[in-house]
Amino acid sequence: MDDALYFAEQHLAVREMVREFARDAVAPVAARFDADSIFPWENVKRMGELGLLGVPWPEEMGGAGFDLLSYMITIEELAKVDASTGLTVSAHTTLGTSPIVRFGTQAQRERYVPLLASGKVLGGFGLTEPDAGSDAAGMRTRAVKKDGRYVLNGTKRFITHGSVGEIFVVTAVTDATQGTKGISSFIMTKPTSDLEKVRELGIGHEPSLPAMKGFRAGKKEDKLGWRASDTAELILEDVEVPEENLLGKEGHGFSNFMRALDSGRIGIAALSLGIAEGAFEQAANYAATRRQFGKPIAEFQGISFQLSDMATEIEAGKHLMFHAAWLAQHGKPFSKEAAMAKLFCSELAMRATTKAVQVFGGYGYTKDYPVERMMRDAKICEIGEGTSEIQRLVIARHILKEIGK
Ligand SMILES: Cc1cc2nc3c(=O)[nH]c(=O)nc-3n(C[C@H](O)[C@H](O)[C@H](O)COP(=O)(O)OP(=O)(O)OC[C@H]3O[C@@H](n4cnc5c(N)ncnc54)[C@H](O)[C@@H]3O)c2cc1C
């Protein structure tokens, strides 16, 4: 892709800075953190210092003051070497922070966004439940209004930063007779589960945030990929949430979440693209140096065609992802394009990483090289923030609406 098509000087500078950080700080620990499922707190601290935990938010909110394209570049570059780190940035920014930036009151923004955007604490988004995944509207978490407070009960499943995070936007049913219009969202706080660790680092915990009684992390997931990313249940047992923590209007929680998910999909597309690019780079270098039958394996058509297919699809994925981001950045409708970018790039990541393992032969199947990790990391991109099937449903709805017009 011609850089000039979407990028200005500032984007190239962000890309260089993130590339350098990914190479020097993320790549050296990626394999070990994946193997032992270690959350990268030291790198979270460094990312906070570099502004990478608040890329698209204005400086007056504690953010880096860059734009959406810079944010997508950040995720893409991190995911080239480690998808878990890319996801930490993406889940924290799009899921944990953007609903407060977009739908919060001035007081809520002032209270929470600087803490999140600076990386002082991590945020997350609690939508999914044990019995409500793709059908998120089927959630059972309830919020009952009582004496100027809401009392919340329920369980959220698979929440990124569920145990390490402190600020969460959580959905609950406030009026069961209204369907999706009876769902609201709340800002909820609890201390991180890694208090001891983060005290040493001086980030990850903010003592002034109330520890809401009855709100805690539950089971931590042991996953196939994204193993250095934290995924846990959130348990809500008679949690009293002050009225001022209602985010947006009562009954607007579902539609607000759907809007946040639209841009979240571009982020997962960027993450997927990064994984595919990382795998391609590994495979191309390996194919150029690995010799069999007296020559580099890249000289065999069976291998070079795989590289050609990977490179072609990556180019297509870049255009889809950056086009969706460009539309979003310029205030144009982008829901269909975001779903297309997410669908294509996540499936591309799976195809590209599988091909990369094949190019590496037996070595690709070992932990001596990163391609097997990349293949495991790619799979969840077809599931999280709306499965491939759900993306196809979203795209089909847009197409049918256009035909109807
Ligand atoms: C590592 C990880 C991190 C996550 N992070 C978060 C987070 O931070 N916050 C959060 O709220 N959630 C999070 N999730 C949850 C994620 O968004 C859900 O797992 C996802 O939306 C799918 O829901 P489900 O797992 O319940 O699958 P289900 O909805 O039960 O789907 C099972 C299968 O049925 C298919 N299916 C369902 N409905 C249809 C349909 N109408 N048509 C065709 N096929 C259909 C699905 O595509 C899928 O193949 C995370 C999940 C994981 C694994």
The ligand as an SDF file (V2000), in Angstrom:
LIG
                    3D

 53 58  0  0  0  0  0  0  0  0999 V2000
  -10.1030  -14.1960   24.7700 C   0  0  0  0  0  0  0  0  0  0  0  0
  -11.4560  -13.5640   24.7560 C   0  0  0  0  0  0  0  0  0  0  0  0
  -11.6100  -12.2270   25.1020 C   0  0  0  0  0  0  0  0  0  0  0  0
  -12.8750  -11.6410   25.1510 C   0  0  0  0  0  0  0  0  0  0  0  0
  -13.0290  -10.3610   25.5970 N   0  0  0  0  0  0  0  0  0  0  0  0
  -14.2860   -9.8720   25.8370 C   0  0  0  0  0  0  0  0  0  0  0  0
  -14.4810   -8.6150   26.4970 C   0  0  0  0  0  0  0  0  0  0  0  0
  -13.5280   -7.9200   26.8440 O   0  0  0  0  0  0  0  0  0  0  0  0
  -15.7600   -8.2000   26.7640 N   0  0  0  0  0  0  0  0  0  0  0  0
  -16.8540   -8.9370   26.4030 C   0  0  0  0  0  0  0  0  0  0  0  0
  -17.9670   -8.5140   26.6920 O   0  0  0  0  0  0  0  0  0  0  0  0
  -16.7020  -10.1340   25.7490 N   0  0  0  0  0  0  0  0  0  0  0  0
  -15.4570  -10.6110   25.4800 C   0  0  0  0  0  0  0  0  0  0  0  0
  -15.2820  -11.8480   24.8590 N   0  0  0  0  0  0  0  0  0  0  0  0
  -16.4580  -12.5910   24.4660 C   0  0  0  0  0  0  0  0  0  0  0  0
  -16.6340  -12.7230   22.9540 C   0  0  0  0  0  0  0  0  0  0  0  0
  -17.0360  -11.4880   22.4180 O   0  0  0  0  0  0  0  0  0  0  0  0
  -17.6410  -13.8650   22.7170 C   0  0  0  0  0  0  0  0  0  0  0  0
  -16.9670  -15.0660   23.0240 O   0  0  0  0  0  0  0  0  0  0  0  0
  -18.1610  -13.8820   21.2960 C   0  0  0  0  0  0  0  0  0  0  0  0
  -18.9750  -12.7750   21.0610 O   0  0  0  0  0  0  0  0  0  0  0  0
  -18.9570  -15.1620   20.9920 C   0  0  0  0  0  0  0  0  0  0  0  0
  -19.8670  -15.4720   22.0080 O   0  0  0  0  0  0  0  0  0  0  0  0
  -19.8930  -16.9550   22.6180 P   0  0  0  0  0  0  0  0  0  0  0  0
  -18.5060  -17.3060   22.9840 O   0  0  0  0  0  0  0  0  0  0  0  0
  -20.9180  -17.0160   23.6890 O   0  0  0  0  0  0  0  0  0  0  0  0
  -20.3180  -17.8870   21.4170 O   0  0  0  0  0  0  0  0  0  0  0  0
  -21.8240  -18.1890   20.9190 P   0  0  0  0  0  0  0  0  0  0  0  0
  -22.5650  -16.9230   20.7350 O   0  0  0  0  0  0  0  0  0  0  0  0
  -22.4250  -19.2370   21.7910 O   0  0  0  0  0  0  0  0  0  0  0  0
  -21.5370  -18.7970   19.4930 O   0  0  0  0  0  0  0  0  0  0  0  0
  -21.2010  -20.1730   19.2440 C   0  0  0  0  0  0  0  0  0  0  0  0
  -21.1760  -20.3780   17.7340 C   0  0  0  0  0  0  0  0  0  0  0  0
  -22.5040  -20.1580   17.1880 O   0  0  0  0  0  0  0  0  0  0  0  0
  -22.4240  -19.1960   16.1500 C   0  0  0  0  0  0  0  0  0  0  0  0
  -23.6550  -18.3870   16.1300 N   0  0  0  0  0  0  0  0  0  0  0  0
  -24.2850  -17.7700   17.1640 C   0  0  0  0  0  0  0  0  0  0  0  0
  -25.3490  -17.0990   16.7160 N   0  0  0  0  0  0  0  0  0  0  0  0
  -25.3890  -17.2630   15.3740 C   0  0  0  0  0  0  0  0  0  0  0  0
  -26.2560  -16.8160   14.3320 C   0  0  0  0  0  0  0  0  0  0  0  0
  -27.2940  -16.0160   14.5750 N   0  0  0  0  0  0  0  0  0  0  0  0
  -25.9970  -17.2080   13.0720 N   0  0  0  0  0  0  0  0  0  0  0  0
  -24.9480  -18.0170   12.7830 C   0  0  0  0  0  0  0  0  0  0  0  0
  -24.0760  -18.4750   13.7220 N   0  0  0  0  0  0  0  0  0  0  0  0
  -24.3100  -18.1010   14.9910 C   0  0  0  0  0  0  0  0  0  0  0  0
  -21.2140  -18.3500   16.4950 C   0  0  0  0  0  0  0  0  0  0  0  0
  -20.7430  -17.6430   15.3710 O   0  0  0  0  0  0  0  0  0  0  0  0
  -20.2530  -19.3990   17.0070 C   0  0  0  0  0  0  0  0  0  0  0  0
  -19.6180  -20.0380   15.9330 O   0  0  0  0  0  0  0  0  0  0  0  0
  -14.0220  -12.4210   24.7790 C   0  0  0  0  0  0  0  0  0  0  0  0
  -13.8590  -13.7620   24.3970 C   0  0  0  0  0  0  0  0  0  0  0  0
  -12.6160  -14.3500   24.4170 C   0  0  0  0  0  0  0  0  0  0  0  0
  -12.4940  -15.8180   24.0930 C   0  0  0  0  0  0  0  0  0  0  0  0
  1  2  1  0
  2  3  1  0
  2 52  2  0
  3  4  2  0
  4  5  1  0
  4 50  1  0
  5  6  2  0
  6  7  1  0
  6 13  1  0
  7  8  2  0
  7  9  1  0
  9 10  1  0
 10 11  2  0
 10 12  1  0
 12 13  2  0
 13 14  1  0
 14 15  1  0
 14 50  1  0
 15 16  1  0
 16 17  1  0
 16 18  1  0
 18 19  1  0
 18 20  1  0
 20 21  1  0
 20 22  1  0
 22 23  1  0
 23 24  1  0
 24 25  2  0
 24 26  1  0
 24 27  1  0
 27 28  1  0
 28 29  2  0
 28 30  1  0
 28 31  1  0
 31 32  1  0
 32 33  1  0
 33 34  1  0
 33 48  1  0
 34 35  1  0
 35 36  1  0
 35 46  1  0
 36 37  1  0
 36 45  1  0
 37 38  2  0
 38 39  1  0
 39 40  1  0
 39 45  2  0
 40 41  1  0
 40 42  2  0
 42 43  1  0
 43 44  2  0
 44 45  1  0
 46 47  1  0
 46 48  1  0
 48 49  1  0
 50 51  2  0
 51 52  1  0
 52 53  1  0
M  END
$$$$
